[in-house]
Amino acid sequence: MRTGTFASPEAASLGAVQATKADEFMWQVADELGMPNLTHDADFQLFCLNLHDTSSPSQAAEEWNRR
């Protein structure tokens, strides 16, 4: 199950989740890598957050592999 950021405290208490562009990008990069569990890794999350406006998912996946 994919998770995103909560839109508001009220929505969070109701269990509503709104995925951001950065969340979608992170999932796409993880899919490119064939490693969906990376989405739970804080370093990977920050890595994707920093690249989501400047790279494609495939470019980010290549860069992650070079780390």
N, C-alpha and C positions, 0 to 999 in steps of 0.2 A: 504494500500500500504506500502510495506517495503522500508525503506531507508537505505543507507549505507554511508560510508565516500566517499568524492569526491577524485578521483584519482589525479587530478591536478586542478589548477585554470581554465585552458583552458577547461577541461572536465566539470567543474562545470558550466561554462557559457553556455555550450551546453546542460546541463541537464543530462549528463551521470553520472551514479552512479555505483560504484564498491563496493560490500559488502565485508567486511573483515571476517576472521575466527571468530573474536570476535563478529561481528554483527550477524553472523549465530548462534553462541552459544547463544547470548542474545535472539534471536527469539525462539530458541529451549527451553530455560528455561521458557520463557513467555508462550509458548505453553503447557509445562508440568504443569504449574500453572493454565492454563486456563484463563490467564489474559493478552491478547495481548497489552492492553494499557500501561502496565508497561514499554514497550520499549521506551516510551516517558519520563520516570522518570529518572532524572539525577543520583539519588542514585542507582537505579537498573542498569543503564548502567555501572557505576563504579564498582559495585558489580560483574557484569558479566565479565567485562574487567579483573578484578583481578583473576578470577577463570577459565577463558576459557582454559588455558593450563594445569590445574591441576585437574579438576573435570569433571564429566559427567554432562549433562543437568539435569538428575534426582537428582544427588547429590546436585547440585547447587540449584535446586528447594526446596529440603528438607531443606537446610541451610537457604534459604530465608524465608521459613515458620517459622523457629525457631527464627527469629529476632524479 
